[in-house]
Amino acid sequence: MSSMFEITDLQKIGVGLAGFGISFLFLGMLLLFDKGLLAIGNILFIVGLSCVIGVQRTLKFFFQRQKIKASLSFFGGISIVLFGWPIVGMLFEIYGFILLFSGFFPVVINFMRRVPLLGTLLNLPGITGLLDRVAGDTRRTMDFN
């Protein structure tokens, strides 16, 4: 049985690298903004993203005219972290990340709501209202059922 699209080995590696990148970023923030862990996390995340969608599409994504402010904030934050100001750099990075990837939030949230254990947690009364505001209009996203 064939699926709608094939996932290459490079894409699988990219998902792993991006996952490790996010883990290193989280761990770096937990350990009082350790700049080494944050730098490694940033590099792994960007390399993983490049492996998943390709280098050309990654460059095209980050350097679209309407996303230049977000990209400058994101990459500026990475530079600030590398120069030794991890807290300030992470604030710039988070701002840029939200601007860059906010279009994907509704799809990700709706997908996570369908994951068995996580979906139960995300559908709790207080969390549902917050996620509905973050996701925006859920009717504009794809329904996976």
Salt bridges, closest charged atoms under 4 A:
ASP132 OD1 - ARG113 NH2 2.86
ASP137 OD1 - ARG139 NE 3.02
ASP143 OD1 - ARG114 NH2 3.38
